[in-house]
Amino acid sequence: MKLNVCLNKQTCMFGVSVLILCLILAVILGLMAGPDSPLTWLVIAALLVIPYLHRRLSAKHYVSWEKGYSVGIDSIDRQHKKLVNLINQLQTAVDYSTGEEFERDALNELVDYTKTHFSYEEDLLQKNNYPDFESHKEQHKKMIRHVEEVLSEYEKDRDTAMSNAVNYLKNWLITHINGTDKKYSRFLIEKGIK
């Protein structure tokens, strides 16, 4: 599977490169034949559209912070935004085959910061006697265990493990913020935490 994923990425990038080169060649030949040909201008338009399409398609892989994700507590929202950025950094490592060192660094930074965030959040909940504290803390533990399982898979199948990790983390973070984190926000805000 590892070789297959790698070949698919390489084949895709090679295919796009060949397409761009062919379009450039077609533009040059078309301009040499005469700039009056509508086919030449159609090829130029196609060449100009490729970067736009690439941005649109790759943007779907990334998480964008939305106001609706806010829990209304500035310090936690800032930490959640940083987690989104770190997840996007990991997504970049996966999408562009940046190499094992960059992937490991991106994943380790994300895991370390996630633990820091969880610790901060749990401390805040515990100090304010949040009634559902243990359940919330258990969700954090489950997420960390899952990521640690992914890290152990990393040794066996790097590409698949990284792809699984980033997909899991994107889904987990947004679901967690919009679910359990929103539950405690009103409680903490009523305690005067902003």
N, C-alpha and C positions, 0 to 999 in steps of 0.2 A: 504494500500500500504506500509506503514512504516514497519509493521510487516513482510510483504512478502519480502521486500528487505533485511531486517535483517536476516530472515530465510534463504534466498538464500545464503547470505554470510556465515552464520554459517554452512549451509548444505554443501556448497562447501568446506570450510575449514575442516569440519569433514570428508568429502569424501576423500580429499587428505591425511589427517592424517591416515585414515583407509587403504588407498592404500599403503602408505609408511610402515605402520606396517605389512601389509600382505607381502610386498616384503622383508622386513627384516626377517620375519618368514620363508619365502620361501628360502632365502639365508642360514639361519641357518640350516634348515632341509636338504637343498641340500648339504651343506658342511658336515653335519653329515652322509649323505648317501654316500658321496665320492666326492672329488673335481674334479673328471674326467668328471662329467656330463656337457654337453654343456648347458643344461637347467639352471643349477646353475649359470653359467657365464652370460647367457642371462638375468637372473633376476638381477644379480649384475649390469650389464650394464644399465638395466632399472632404477634401484635405483639411479645410478649415473647421469642419464640423467634428472631426475625430477627437481633438482635445476636449471639446465641450461634452461629447458623449462619454468619454472616459471619466471625466469629473463627475458627471451625473450618475454613472453606474457605480463608481467606486464610493461615492458619498453614501450609498445605501448600506455600506459595511460599517459605517462609523456611527457613534452615538452623538447626538446633539443635545445639549442641555436645553430644557424647555422650562418656562416659568412654572408650569404645572408640577414639576418635580420638587419645587421648593417645599421645605417643611416649615418655613417661617422662622427658623433659627439660623442667624447669619453664619455662625461658626460651623455649623453642620452643613449648611448649603455650600460653603466654600470647600469643605472637605469632600463633599459629594462631587462637586465640579472637578476637583483635582483627580478623584477616582475616574471620572468620565474621561479626562485627558489621558490618564495613564492607560486606560483600556484602549483608547484610540491609538496610543503609541504602540501598544502591543499588536493592535490590528494592522498597523503599518508594517511592523516587523513580519507579520504573517503574510501580508499581501505582497511585499516586495522582496521576500527572501533575503533579508538583510544579513543573515549569517547567524550562526549559533550563539556567538558572544553577545550580539545585540539583543537577540531574542531572550536569552537567559537574563541579561541585565534588565530588560523591560519587564519580564515576568517577575523577577525578584523585587524590583522596585515597587511594582503593583502589589505584590503579596505583603511586603513590608509596610507599605503605606496603609493597606487595608487593615492590617493588624493594629496599627497606630490609631486609625479611625475608630475601629471597633472598641479599643481600649478607652478612648476619649468618650465615645457615646455611652458605653456601659458605665463608666465612672459617673457621668452626668445623670444617668437614669438611677443608679444606685443611691447617689447622694440626695436625690429628690424623691426617694421611695416610690419609684414607679411601680405600680401594682403588677404589671406583666413583665417585670424585669427578667426573671429566669427564662421565660419562653423566648424573649428577644435574644438573650445571650445564647441560648441553645441554637437559634437560627444562625448566629454568627459562627458558632463552633462547627455546625454542619457544613457551612460554606467553606471554611478553612480546611476541613477534612477533605472535601471534594477537590479543592485546588491542590492539596498535597497528593491526592491520588493521581491527578493529572500530571503533576510533576514527576511522579514515579513512572508514568507512561511515557514521559518525555524521553527517557533513556532508550526506550524500545522503538518508538515511532515519533520522531520529532515533529514532523509536519502535521500529522493528524492530531497529536496531543496539543499543539499550539492552537490549531484551528478550533478544536473542541473547547479549550480553555477560554479563548476569547469569546466564543459564542455563549458559553455558559455564563461568563462574568457579565457580559452585556445584559443578558436576560435577567440574571439574578439581581443585579444592582437596581435596574429600573423597577422590577417587581417588588424588591425589598423596600425601596424608597417609597413607592406609591402604596405599599401595603402597610407593613409593620412600622416603618418610620413615621408615616403620616399619623398613625394611631397615637404615638407618644407626643407628637408635636403640640397638640392642644393642651395636653397635661403639663408639659414643660413651660409653655407660654403662659398658662394660668399661674405657674409658680414664679413668673417674672423673668424667665430666661428668653432672651431674644437673640 
